[in-house]
Amino acid sequence: MRLLLLSAALIISASSFAQLTPTFDNISIPMRDGEVLSADVYIPAGADSCEVILIQTPYNKNLYEVGMPMGIGLNLDSQPYAFVIVDWRGFYGSSGANTSNFERGEDGYDIIDWIVQQPWHRDRVGTWGPSALGGVQYQTAREQHPNHTCAVPVVAHPEQAYDTYFYGGCLEEARLNQLDALGYGLSPVILANPYFNSIWQFSASGSWYPQDIHIPTLQIGGWYDHNISRMMDWYEACRNSALPSVQDEQWLLVGPWVHGGTGIAFVGSSIQGELTYPNAEYVNNDMSLDFFDYYLLDAVNGWDATDKITYYNMGDDNWLSSNNATIDHPLNDVLFLNDAGILGTNDTGVSSTTFVSDPANPSPTIGGATLSAGLDQGPYDQVSLDARNDVITFESGVLYADATISGKAIARLNISSDQPDCDIIVRMVDVYPDNRSMLINDGIQRVRFRNGYSQGDEEFMTPGQVYTIDVELPFTHYTWKAGHRVKIYISGNSSIRWNVNLQDGGTMYQPGTGNVANITVHHDQTYPSYIHLPGSNSSLGIANANEAIVSVYPNPSENQLFIDGIKQANYTLVNAQGQIILQGTGNKIETSSIATGWYLLNVSGEGTEKQFPVIIK
C-alpha cells in the first residue's frame, strides 16, 4: 500500500478526499495482437468533443480519480481537455494482457488509433507523464502516429544503458530494489549482466533514437533527479537530430526538483529535501498547460517565443533561459586537493590523506538523487559525515564573490589502497555561513572499472600502487554565493543507495563480510588530485582587491611566526590530521615548542579570512 501512495505522490500534485468519476470506466482498448488494455476516460461536462491528453501508466489508472495532473485536480470541467488514462500491458487493469513479444510504443500507437475513432475526440492527441510514464511517451512517439501531436515527458529519457543502472560501474542498488517493488522485475536481468557486454550494447543502441522524434516536446527535469545527466544529453540530441522540421520545437525545463515517488517532495513542489524554492512551485504545471494549449488548441499565447531551455540557477535561486542546445559551460575551473583538507586553485600539496572503508559499517546515504522508499530525496545537510573516520573532506576558503558552474564536475583523484578493489564516492556540497553542508550532487566510481566497464577492462589494484581515477558527478547548474565555501566529501561507500563493495576482489553482488580497506588519496606534486568545475570563476582563485594584503613570515619557521596586514589577527594552527594545535589573538606566534611538520594557519580579522600552509622546523 505504501508504494501505491508513493506512486500517487509522483503523479498527482493536488490531493483531496473527493474523487472524480470517469466518464467511461474500464474501457477495453484493442491492440494489434488481439489483446486489450484497460482505460478510463474523463471528459469535461458539456463538451461534445475535445482534444485528448493521453497518460499511459504502470501505477494504476484508478489513482487519477483523486485528480488530474498539471494542477487541474478535481476541476476537470473548468478546462478543455479530455483525459484518457490507460494501464500498461501487464499492470493493474491490463494485467491479463499477454506480455510476450510486444512493444509498448506499438501499444501507444494503437491506443491513439482507438482515440481518434471516438466521437468525443477531435483530431489531436498530446501525451503527458513522469518517469516510466515519460519513457513510454518517447516509445510511442517513435512509432509516429499522425495524430500524436506533442508530448510532455517528465523526469524521463528513453535510453536503457549499462550506466542507467551501474553508475561508474557500481550498481545503484536501492533504486533497483525500488523498481522491483513497483513490479518491474528487473533484478534478474540486471544482476546477470554486471559488465558492459553485447546485451547492454544492443539495449543502448535500440533505445537511443532522437532521429525518430517527429513531434514537439516539452521535456521536464530536476537537478536532484537521477536521470538528469542523460536527460541533458537526450535533449541536446533531439535538438540536433530530431526531424528537421521540429528540431526547434524541442523545449527543456529543469527546476530544483527531485524525481518524486518517495517522501513529500515531487516535481513542482516548493519543498525539496531540507531546502525550499517558492519561486519554482508549479512552474512545470504552468508551462505544460501553455505548451498543450499552443499545440492542441492553437492558442495564441506566445509559447513559440519561449526560450528553448528554461532552467533554475540553484544557489542564486532564480530562473535563467537559453536558446542553445546545451547549457554546458565550455571551460573548467580547477580546484586542487591540498594538505590539511584545503581545496584551492594552487597545487601546494606535499602529502596524502588516508581513510578507512569498512563494508560492515558503510558511510550512509543522506539525501541526493535517490529513488527508494528507505532514503530521503533532494538536498540534505551532510555535516554529520564530518565526524566519521571513513570520510575525508576538502574545502575552499570563503568566496568573496559568487561562483557558478554549469555541467558535469569531474574529480580526478590519485588513490592507493591495501585491498584489490574499492569504490570512491565524491559528494559536492555548498557550505553555508551557518556551516550547513548542503548536498549539490554526488558520483561514484568502482575502481576495478577505472579502465572501462567490460570484463576485459576489469583490473584490480596492487596494494600500495597509485592509480588515477575519474569520478564524474551529474550535470548541474549551481551558484555558490559570496560568503559560502566549496566542499567535497570523499568516502568508500554510500549506503544504501549504492551497492557496498566488499573490497576483496571477489565476484560482485554476492553475500560476504568483505575486507576493511585503507584508502589513500594522494595530493602531492607527483600525484596531484583535483576537481574540474565547469565554469569560469575568478572568485575561486583571485583575491578580492578590497581585502587587506595579509602575509605570514618567516615560512618555514623555527621559533616564531609573524602575521602582517591585520592589526589584531585571530589565528588557529591546525596539523595535517585536522587537529587544532594552537589558537589565539595577536600578530606573533611562538612556534619553538611545536613539533616539526606541515600545518595550516587560519588567519582572520578586519573583514578578511586567509589560510596559509606553513612549515615548522
MOUR-V200472 format. One record per residue. N is the residue number from 1. RES is the residue in three letters. PHI is phi as a letter, one per 20 degrees, with the letter a starting at -180 (* if undefined). BURIAL is # if it has 16 or more other C-alpha atoms within 10 Angstrom, else .. Layout:
# MOUR-V200472
n=N res=RES phi=PHI burial=BURIAL
n=N res=RES phi=PHI burial=BURIAL
This chain:
# MOUR-V200472
n=1 res=MET phi=* burial=.
n=2 res=ARG phi=g burial=.
n=3 res=LEU phi=f burial=.
n=4 res=LEU phi=f burial=.
n=5 res=LEU phi=f burial=.
n=6 res=LEU phi=f burial=#
n=7 res=SER phi=f burial=#
n=8 res=ALA phi=f burial=#
n=9 res=ALA phi=f burial=#
n=10 res=LEU phi=f burial=#
n=11 res=ILE phi=e burial=#
n=12 res=ILE phi=d burial=#
n=13 res=SER phi=e burial=#
n=14 res=ALA phi=d burial=#
n=15 res=SER phi=c burial=.
n=16 res=SER phi=a burial=.
n=17 res=PHE phi=f burial=.
n=18 res=ALA phi=f burial=.
n=19 res=GLN phi=c burial=.
n=20 res=LEU phi=e burial=#
n=21 res=THR phi=d burial=#
n=22 res=PRO phi=g burial=#
n=23 res=THR phi=f burial=.
n=24 res=PHE phi=c burial=.
n=25 res=ASP phi=d burial=.
n=26 res=ASN phi=l burial=#
n=27 res=ILE phi=f burial=.
n=28 res=SER phi=e burial=.
n=29 res=ILE phi=d burial=#
n=30 res=PRO phi=f burial=#
n=31 res=MET phi=d burial=#
n=32 res=ARG phi=f burial=.
n=33 res=ASP phi=e burial=.
n=34 res=GLY phi=n burial=.
n=35 res=GLU phi=f burial=#
n=36 res=VAL phi=c burial=#
n=37 res=LEU phi=d burial=#
n=38 res=SER phi=e burial=#
n=39 res=ALA phi=b burial=#
n=40 res=ASP phi=d burial=#
n=41 res=VAL phi=c burial=#
n=42 res=TYR phi=d burial=#
n=43 res=ILE phi=c burial=#
n=44 res=PRO phi=g burial=#
n=45 res=ALA phi=g burial=.
n=46 res=GLY phi=n burial=.
n=47 res=ALA phi=e burial=.
n=48 res=ASP phi=f burial=.
n=49 res=SER phi=b burial=#
n=50 res=CYS phi=b burial=#
n=51 res=GLU phi=f burial=#
n=52 res=VAL phi=d burial=#
n=53 res=ILE phi=d burial=#
n=54 res=LEU phi=e burial=#
n=55 res=ILE phi=c burial=#
n=56 res=GLN phi=d burial=#
n=57 res=THR phi=c burial=#
n=58 res=PRO phi=e burial=#
n=59 res=TYR phi=d burial=#
n=60 res=ASN phi=n burial=#
n=61 res=LYS phi=g burial=#
n=62 res=ASN phi=f burial=#
n=63 res=LEU phi=f burial=#
n=64 res=TYR phi=f burial=#
n=65 res=GLU phi=f burial=#
n=66 res=VAL phi=f burial=#
n=67 res=GLY phi=q burial=#
n=68 res=MET phi=f burial=#
n=69 res=PRO phi=f burial=#
n=70 res=MET phi=m burial=#
n=71 res=GLY phi=n burial=#
n=72 res=ILE phi=f burial=#
n=73 res=GLY phi=l burial=#
n=74 res=LEU phi=e burial=#
n=75 res=ASN phi=e burial=.
n=76 res=LEU phi=g burial=#
n=77 res=ASP phi=f burial=.
n=78 res=SER phi=e burial=.
n=79 res=GLN phi=c burial=.
n=80 res=PRO phi=e burial=#
n=81 res=TYR phi=d burial=#
n=82 res=ALA phi=e burial=#
n=83 res=PHE phi=d burial=#
n=84 res=VAL phi=d burial=#
n=85 res=ILE phi=d burial=#
n=86 res=VAL phi=c burial=#
n=87 res=ASP phi=f burial=#
n=88 res=TRP phi=g burial=#
n=89 res=ARG phi=g burial=#
n=90 res=GLY phi=n burial=#
n=91 res=PHE phi=c burial=#
n=92 res=TYR phi=l burial=#
n=93 res=GLY phi=f burial=#
n=94 res=SER phi=d burial=#
n=95 res=SER phi=f burial=#
n=96 res=GLY phi=e burial=.
n=97 res=ALA phi=f burial=#
n=98 res=ASN phi=f burial=.
n=99 res=THR phi=d burial=.
n=100 res=SER phi=e burial=.
n=101 res=ASN phi=l burial=.
n=102 res=PHE phi=b burial=.
n=103 res=GLU phi=c burial=.
n=104 res=ARG phi=f burial=#
n=105 res=GLY phi=f burial=#
n=106 res=GLU phi=f burial=#
n=107 res=ASP phi=f burial=#
n=108 res=GLY phi=f burial=#
n=109 res=TYR phi=g burial=#
n=110 res=ASP phi=f burial=#
n=111 res=ILE phi=f burial=#
n=112 res=ILE phi=f burial=#
n=113 res=ASP phi=g burial=#
n=114 res=TRP phi=f burial=.
n=115 res=ILE phi=g burial=#
n=116 res=VAL phi=f burial=#
n=117 res=GLN phi=e burial=.
n=118 res=GLN phi=e burial=.
n=119 res=PRO phi=f burial=.
n=120 res=TRP phi=e burial=#
n=121 res=HIS phi=d burial=#
n=122 res=ARG phi=e burial=#
n=123 res=ASP phi=b burial=#
n=124 res=ARG phi=c burial=#
n=125 res=VAL phi=c burial=#
n=126 res=GLY phi=d burial=#
n=127 res=THR phi=c burial=#
n=128 res=TRP phi=b burial=#
n=129 res=GLY phi=q burial=#
n=130 res=PRO phi=e burial=#
n=131 res=SER phi=l burial=#
n=132 res=ALA phi=f burial=#
n=133 res=LEU phi=f burial=#
n=134 res=GLY phi=e burial=#
n=135 res=GLY phi=g burial=#
n=136 res=VAL phi=f burial=#
n=137 res=GLN phi=f burial=#
n=138 res=TYR phi=f burial=#
n=139 res=GLN phi=f burial=#
n=140 res=THR phi=f burial=#
n=141 res=ALA phi=f burial=#
n=142 res=ARG phi=f burial=#
n=143 res=GLU phi=f burial=#
n=144 res=GLN phi=l burial=#
n=145 res=HIS phi=f burial=#
n=146 res=PRO phi=f burial=.
n=147 res=ASN phi=e burial=.
n=148 res=HIS phi=f burial=#
n=149 res=THR phi=e burial=#
n=150 res=CYS phi=a burial=#
n=151 res=ALA phi=b burial=#
n=152 res=VAL phi=c burial=#
n=153 res=PRO phi=e burial=#
n=154 res=VAL phi=d burial=#
n=155 res=VAL phi=k burial=#
n=156 res=ALA phi=b burial=#
n=157 res=HIS phi=b burial=#
n=158 res=PRO phi=e burial=#
n=159 res=GLU phi=f burial=#
n=160 res=GLN phi=d burial=#
n=161 res=ALA phi=d burial=#
n=162 res=TYR phi=g burial=#
n=163 res=ASP phi=f burial=#
n=164 res=THR phi=f burial=.
n=165 res=TYR phi=d burial=#
n=166 res=PHE phi=d burial=#
n=167 res=TYR phi=f burial=#
n=168 res=GLY phi=m burial=#
n=169 res=GLY phi=n burial=#
n=170 res=CYS phi=d burial=#
n=171 res=LEU phi=f burial=#
n=172 res=GLU phi=e burial=#
n=173 res=GLU phi=f burial=#
n=174 res=ALA phi=f burial=#
n=175 res=ARG phi=f burial=#
n=176 res=LEU phi=f burial=#
n=177 res=ASN phi=f burial=#
n=178 res=GLN phi=f burial=#
n=179 res=LEU phi=f burial=#
n=180 res=ASP phi=f burial=.
n=181 res=ALA phi=f burial=.
n=182 res=LEU phi=e burial=.
n=183 res=GLY phi=o burial=.
n=184 res=TYR phi=e burial=.
n=185 res=GLY phi=m burial=.
n=186 res=LEU phi=e burial=.
n=187 res=SER phi=g burial=.
n=188 res=PRO phi=g burial=.
n=189 res=VAL phi=f burial=.
n=190 res=ILE phi=f burial=#
n=191 res=LEU phi=f burial=.
n=192 res=ALA phi=f burial=.
n=193 res=ASN phi=c burial=.
n=194 res=PRO phi=f burial=#
n=195 res=TYR phi=d burial=#
n=196 res=PHE phi=f burial=#
n=197 res=ASN phi=b burial=.
n=198 res=SER phi=f burial=.
n=199 res=ILE phi=f burial=.
n=200 res=TRP phi=f burial=#
n=201 res=GLN phi=f burial=.
n=202 res=PHE phi=f burial=.
n=203 res=SER phi=f burial=.
n=204 res=ALA phi=f burial=#
n=205 res=SER phi=f burial=.
n=206 res=GLY phi=f burial=.
n=207 res=SER phi=d burial=.
n=208 res=TRP phi=d burial=#
n=209 res=TYR phi=b burial=#
n=210 res=PRO phi=g burial=#
n=211 res=GLN phi=f burial=#
n=212 res=ASP phi=e burial=#
n=213 res=ILE phi=e burial=#
n=214 res=HIS phi=c burial=#
n=215 res=ILE phi=c burial=#
n=216 res=PRO phi=f burial=#
n=217 res=THR phi=c burial=#
n=218 res=LEU phi=d burial=#
n=219 res=GLN phi=e burial=#
n=220 res=ILE phi=d burial=#
n=221 res=GLY phi=c burial=#
n=222 res=GLY phi=c burial=#
n=223 res=TRP phi=f burial=#
n=224 res=TYR phi=d burial=#
n=225 res=ASP phi=e burial=#
n=226 res=HIS phi=f burial=#
n=227 res=ASN phi=e burial=#
n=228 res=ILE phi=f burial=#
n=229 res=SER phi=f burial=#
n=230 res=ARG phi=f burial=#
n=231 res=MET phi=f burial=#
n=232 res=MET phi=f burial=#
n=233 res=ASP phi=f burial=.
n=234 res=TRP phi=f burial=#
n=235 res=TYR phi=f burial=#
n=236 res=GLU phi=g burial=#
n=237 res=ALA phi=f burial=#
n=238 res=CYS phi=f burial=#
n=239 res=ARG phi=f burial=#
n=240 res=ASN phi=e burial=#
n=241 res=SER phi=c burial=#
n=242 res=ALA phi=f burial=#
n=243 res=LEU phi=g burial=#
n=244 res=PRO phi=g burial=.
n=245 res=SER phi=f burial=.
n=246 res=VAL phi=c burial=#
n=247 res=GLN phi=f burial=#
n=248 res=ASP phi=e burial=#
n=249 res=GLU phi=d burial=#
n=250 res=GLN phi=d burial=#
n=251 res=TRP phi=d burial=#
n=252 res=LEU phi=c burial=#
n=253 res=LEU phi=c burial=#
n=254 res=VAL phi=c burial=#
n=255 res=GLY phi=d burial=#
n=256 res=PRO phi=e burial=#
n=257 res=TRP phi=d burial=#
n=258 res=VAL phi=e burial=#
n=259 res=HIS phi=f burial=#
n=260 res=GLY phi=n burial=#
n=261 res=GLY phi=n burial=#
n=262 res=THR phi=c burial=#
n=263 res=GLY phi=m burial=#
n=264 res=ILE phi=e burial=.
n=265 res=ALA phi=e burial=#
n=266 res=PHE phi=b burial=#
n=267 res=VAL phi=f burial=#
n=268 res=GLY phi=o burial=#
n=269 res=SER phi=f burial=#
n=270 res=SER phi=f burial=#
n=271 res=ILE phi=e burial=#
n=272 res=GLN phi=c burial=#
n=273 res=GLY phi=l burial=#
n=274 res=GLU phi=e burial=.
n=275 res=LEU phi=d burial=.
n=276 res=THR phi=c burial=.
n=277 res=TYR phi=c burial=#
n=278 res=PRO phi=g burial=.
n=279 res=ASN phi=e burial=.
n=280 res=ALA phi=d burial=#
n=281 res=GLU phi=f burial=#
n=282 res=TYR phi=m burial=#
n=283 res=VAL phi=g burial=#
n=284 res=ASN phi=f burial=#
n=285 res=ASN phi=f burial=#
n=286 res=ASP phi=f burial=.
n=287 res=MET phi=f burial=#
n=288 res=SER phi=f burial=#
n=289 res=LEU phi=f burial=.
n=290 res=ASP phi=f burial=#
n=291 res=PHE phi=f burial=#
n=292 res=PHE phi=f burial=#
n=293 res=ASP phi=f burial=#
n=294 res=TYR phi=f burial=#
n=295 res=TYR phi=e burial=#
n=296 res=LEU phi=e burial=#
n=297 res=LEU phi=d burial=.
n=298 res=ASP phi=l burial=.
n=299 res=ALA phi=f burial=.
n=300 res=VAL phi=e burial=.
n=301 res=ASN phi=c burial=.
n=302 res=GLY phi=m burial=.
n=303 res=TRP phi=g burial=.
n=304 res=ASP phi=f burial=.
n=305 res=ALA phi=e burial=.
n=306 res=THR phi=f burial=.
n=307 res=ASP phi=g burial=.
n=308 res=LYS phi=f burial=#
n=309 res=ILE phi=c burial=#
n=310 res=THR phi=d burial=#
n=311 res=TYR phi=b burial=#
n=312 res=TYR phi=e burial=#
n=313 res=ASN phi=e burial=#
n=314 res=MET phi=f burial=#
n=315 res=GLY phi=n burial=#
n=316 res=ASP phi=e burial=.
n=317 res=ASP phi=l burial=#
n=318 res=ASN phi=b burial=.
n=319 res=TRP phi=e burial=.
n=320 res=LEU phi=c burial=.
n=321 res=SER phi=b burial=#
n=322 res=SER phi=b burial=.
n=323 res=ASN phi=d burial=.
n=324 res=ASN phi=f burial=.
n=325 res=ALA phi=e burial=#
n=326 res=THR phi=b burial=#
n=327 res=ILE phi=d burial=#
n=328 res=ASP phi=f burial=#
n=329 res=HIS phi=f burial=#
n=330 res=PRO phi=f burial=.
n=331 res=LEU phi=d burial=.
n=332 res=ASN phi=c burial=#
n=333 res=ASP phi=e burial=#
n=334 res=VAL phi=d burial=#
n=335 res=LEU phi=d burial=#
n=336 res=PHE phi=e burial=#
n=337 res=LEU phi=e burial=#
n=338 res=ASN phi=d burial=#
n=339 res=ASP phi=f burial=#
n=340 res=ALA phi=m burial=#
n=341 res=GLY phi=m burial=#
n=342 res=ILE phi=e burial=#
n=343 res=LEU phi=d burial=#
n=344 res=GLY phi=b burial=#
n=345 res=THR phi=f burial=#
n=346 res=ASN phi=d burial=.
n=347 res=ASP phi=e burial=#
n=348 res=THR phi=d burial=#
n=349 res=GLY phi=f burial=#
n=350 res=VAL phi=c burial=.
n=351 res=SER phi=b burial=#
n=352 res=SER phi=b burial=#
n=353 res=THR phi=c burial=#
n=354 res=THR phi=d burial=#
n=355 res=PHE phi=c burial=#
n=356 res=VAL phi=d burial=#
n=357 res=SER phi=c burial=#
n=358 res=ASP phi=d burial=#
n=359 res=PRO phi=g burial=#
n=360 res=ALA phi=e burial=.
n=361 res=ASN phi=b burial=.
n=362 res=PRO phi=f burial=#
n=363 res=SER phi=f burial=#
n=364 res=PRO phi=e burial=#
n=365 res=THR phi=f burial=#
n=366 res=ILE phi=c burial=#
n=367 res=GLY phi=m burial=#
n=368 res=GLY phi=o burial=#
n=369 res=ALA phi=e burial=#
n=370 res=THR phi=e burial=#
n=371 res=LEU phi=b burial=#
n=372 res=SER phi=a burial=#
n=373 res=ALA phi=f burial=#
n=374 res=GLY phi=e burial=.
n=375 res=LEU phi=c burial=#
n=376 res=ASP phi=f burial=#
n=377 res=GLN phi=d burial=#
n=378 res=GLY phi=n burial=#
n=379 res=PRO phi=f burial=#
n=380 res=TYR phi=c burial=#
n=381 res=ASP phi=f burial=#
n=382 res=GLN phi=e burial=#
n=383 res=VAL phi=f burial=#
n=384 res=SER phi=f burial=.
n=385 res=LEU phi=f burial=#
n=386 res=ASP phi=f burial=.
n=387 res=ALA phi=e burial=.
n=388 res=ARG phi=e burial=.
n=389 res=ASN phi=e burial=.
n=390 res=ASP phi=d burial=#
n=391 res=VAL phi=c burial=#
n=392 res=ILE phi=d burial=#
n=393 res=THR phi=c burial=#
n=394 res=PHE phi=c burial=#
n=395 res=GLU phi=c burial=#
n=396 res=SER phi=f burial=#
n=397 res=GLY phi=f burial=#
n=398 res=VAL phi=f burial=#
n=399 res=LEU phi=f burial=#
n=400 res=TYR phi=e burial=#
n=401 res=ALA phi=b burial=#
n=402 res=ASP phi=f burial=#
n=403 res=ALA phi=c burial=#
n=404 res=THR phi=d burial=#
n=405 res=ILE phi=c burial=#
n=406 res=SER phi=b burial=#
n=407 res=GLY phi=p burial=#
n=408 res=LYS phi=d burial=#
n=409 res=ALA phi=f burial=#
n=410 res=ILE phi=c burial=#
n=411 res=ALA phi=e burial=#
n=412 res=ARG phi=d burial=#
n=413 res=LEU phi=d burial=#
n=414 res=ASN phi=e burial=#
n=415 res=ILE phi=c burial=#
n=416 res=SER phi=b burial=#
n=417 res=SER phi=b burial=#
n=418 res=ASP phi=e burial=#
n=419 res=GLN phi=c burial=#
n=420 res=PRO phi=f burial=#
n=421 res=ASP phi=b burial=#
n=422 res=CYS phi=a burial=#
n=423 res=ASP phi=d burial=#
n=424 res=ILE phi=c burial=#
n=425 res=ILE phi=d burial=#
n=426 res=VAL phi=d burial=#
n=427 res=ARG phi=d burial=#
n=428 res=MET phi=d burial=#
n=429 res=VAL phi=c burial=#
n=430 res=ASP phi=d burial=#
n=431 res=VAL phi=e burial=#
n=432 res=TYR phi=f burial=#
n=433 res=PRO phi=g burial=.
n=434 res=ASP phi=e burial=.
n=435 res=ASN phi=m burial=.
n=436 res=ARG phi=f burial=#
n=437 res=SER phi=d burial=#
n=438 res=MET phi=e burial=#
n=439 res=LEU phi=f burial=#
n=440 res=ILE phi=e burial=#
n=441 res=ASN phi=a burial=#
n=442 res=ASP phi=b burial=#
n=443 res=GLY phi=b burial=#
n=444 res=ILE phi=b burial=#
n=445 res=GLN phi=c burial=#
n=446 res=ARG phi=e burial=#
n=447 res=VAL phi=f burial=#
n=448 res=ARG phi=f burial=#
n=449 res=PHE phi=d burial=#
n=450 res=ARG phi=f burial=#
n=451 res=ASN phi=e burial=.
n=452 res=GLY phi=q burial=#
n=453 res=TYR phi=d burial=#
n=454 res=SER phi=e burial=.
n=455 res=GLN phi=f burial=.
n=456 res=GLY phi=f burial=.
n=457 res=ASP phi=e burial=.
n=458 res=GLU phi=g burial=.
n=459 res=GLU phi=b burial=#
n=460 res=PHE phi=e burial=#
n=461 res=MET phi=e burial=#
n=462 res=THR phi=e burial=.
n=463 res=PRO phi=g burial=.
n=464 res=GLY phi=n burial=.
n=465 res=GLN phi=e burial=.
n=466 res=VAL phi=e burial=#
n=467 res=TYR phi=c burial=#
n=468 res=THR phi=e burial=#
n=469 res=ILE phi=c burial=#
n=470 res=ASP phi=d burial=#
n=471 res=VAL phi=d burial=#
n=472 res=GLU phi=e burial=#
n=473 res=LEU phi=e burial=#
n=474 res=PRO phi=f burial=#
n=475 res=PHE phi=f burial=#
n=476 res=THR phi=b burial=#
n=477 res=HIS phi=c burial=#
n=478 res=TYR phi=b burial=#
n=479 res=THR phi=c burial=#
n=480 res=TRP phi=e burial=#
n=481 res=LYS phi=f burial=#
n=482 res=ALA phi=g burial=.
n=483 res=GLY phi=n burial=.
n=484 res=HIS phi=e burial=#
n=485 res=ARG phi=c burial=#
n=486 res=VAL phi=e burial=#
n=487 res=LYS phi=b burial=#
n=488 res=ILE phi=c burial=#
n=489 res=TYR phi=d burial=#
n=490 res=ILE phi=c burial=#
n=491 res=SER phi=b burial=#
n=492 res=GLY phi=e burial=#
n=493 res=ASN phi=a burial=#
n=494 res=SER phi=b burial=#
n=495 res=SER phi=d burial=#
n=496 res=ILE phi=d burial=#
n=497 res=ARG phi=f burial=#
n=498 res=TRP phi=d burial=#
n=499 res=ASN phi=g burial=#
n=500 res=VAL phi=e burial=#
n=501 res=ASN phi=f burial=#
n=502 res=LEU phi=f burial=#
n=503 res=GLN phi=m burial=#
n=504 res=ASP phi=d burial=#
n=505 res=GLY phi=m burial=#
n=506 res=GLY phi=e burial=.
n=507 res=THR phi=f burial=.
n=508 res=MET phi=f burial=#
n=509 res=TYR phi=m burial=#
n=510 res=GLN phi=d burial=.
n=511 res=PRO phi=f burial=.
n=512 res=GLY phi=r burial=.
n=513 res=THR phi=e burial=.
n=514 res=GLY phi=m burial=#
n=515 res=ASN phi=d burial=#
n=516 res=VAL phi=f burial=#
n=517 res=ALA phi=d burial=#
n=518 res=ASN phi=e burial=#
n=519 res=ILE phi=d burial=#
n=520 res=THR phi=d burial=#
n=521 res=VAL phi=d burial=#
n=522 res=HIS phi=e burial=#
n=523 res=HIS phi=b burial=#
n=524 res=ASP phi=c burial=#
n=525 res=GLN phi=f burial=.
n=526 res=THR phi=e burial=.
n=527 res=TYR phi=c burial=#
n=528 res=PRO phi=f burial=#
n=529 res=SER phi=c burial=#
n=530 res=TYR phi=b burial=#
n=531 res=ILE phi=c burial=#
n=532 res=HIS phi=e burial=#
n=533 res=LEU phi=d burial=#
n=534 res=PRO phi=f burial=#
n=535 res=GLY phi=r burial=#
n=536 res=SER phi=b burial=#
n=537 res=ASN phi=c burial=#
n=538 res=SER phi=f burial=.
n=539 res=SER phi=f burial=#
n=540 res=LEU phi=e burial=#
n=541 res=GLY phi=b burial=#
n=542 res=ILE phi=d burial=.
n=543 res=ALA phi=f burial=.
n=544 res=ASN phi=f burial=.
n=545 res=ALA phi=f burial=.
n=546 res=ASN phi=e burial=.
n=547 res=GLU phi=e burial=.
n=548 res=ALA phi=f burial=#
n=549 res=ILE phi=e burial=.
n=550 res=VAL phi=d burial=#
n=551 res=SER phi=c burial=.
n=552 res=VAL phi=c burial=#
n=553 res=TYR phi=b burial=.
n=554 res=PRO phi=f burial=.
n=555 res=ASN phi=b burial=.
n=556 res=PRO phi=f burial=#
n=557 res=SER phi=c burial=#
n=558 res=GLU phi=d burial=#
n=559 res=ASN phi=c burial=.
n=560 res=GLN phi=b burial=.
n=561 res=LEU phi=c burial=#
n=562 res=PHE phi=d burial=.
n=563 res=ILE phi=d burial=#
n=564 res=ASP phi=d burial=#
n=565 res=GLY phi=o burial=#
n=566 res=ILE phi=c burial=#
n=567 res=LYS phi=f burial=.
n=568 res=GLN phi=c burial=.
n=569 res=ALA phi=e burial=#
n=570 res=ASN phi=e burial=#
n=571 res=TYR phi=c burial=#
n=572 res=THR phi=c burial=#
n=573 res=LEU phi=d burial=#
n=574 res=VAL phi=c burial=#
n=575 res=ASN phi=e burial=#
n=576 res=ALA phi=f burial=#
n=577 res=GLN phi=e burial=.
n=578 res=GLY phi=n burial=.
n=579 res=GLN phi=e burial=.
n=580 res=ILE phi=f burial=.
n=581 res=ILE phi=e burial=.
n=582 res=LEU phi=b burial=.
n=583 res=GLN phi=b burial=.
n=584 res=GLY phi=r burial=.
n=585 res=THR phi=c burial=.
n=586 res=GLY phi=q burial=.
n=587 res=ASN phi=d burial=#
n=588 res=LYS phi=c burial=#
n=589 res=ILE phi=c burial=#
n=590 res=GLU phi=e burial=.
n=591 res=THR phi=d burial=#
n=592 res=SER phi=f burial=.
n=593 res=SER phi=e burial=.
n=594 res=ILE phi=e burial=.
n=595 res=ALA phi=f burial=.
n=596 res=THR phi=f burial=.
n=597 res=GLY phi=q burial=.
n=598 res=TRP phi=e burial=#
n=599 res=TYR phi=c burial=#
n=600 res=LEU phi=d burial=#
n=601 res=LEU phi=d burial=#
n=602 res=ASN phi=e burial=#
n=603 res=VAL phi=c burial=#
n=604 res=SER phi=b burial=#
n=605 res=GLY phi=q burial=#
n=606 res=GLU phi=l burial=.
n=607 res=GLY phi=m burial=.
n=608 res=THR phi=d burial=#
n=609 res=GLU phi=c burial=#
n=610 res=LYS phi=c burial=#
n=611 res=GLN phi=c burial=#
n=612 res=PHE phi=c burial=#
n=613 res=PRO phi=f burial=#
n=614 res=VAL phi=c burial=#
n=615 res=ILE phi=d burial=#
n=616 res=ILE phi=d burial=#
n=617 res=LYS phi=e burial=.
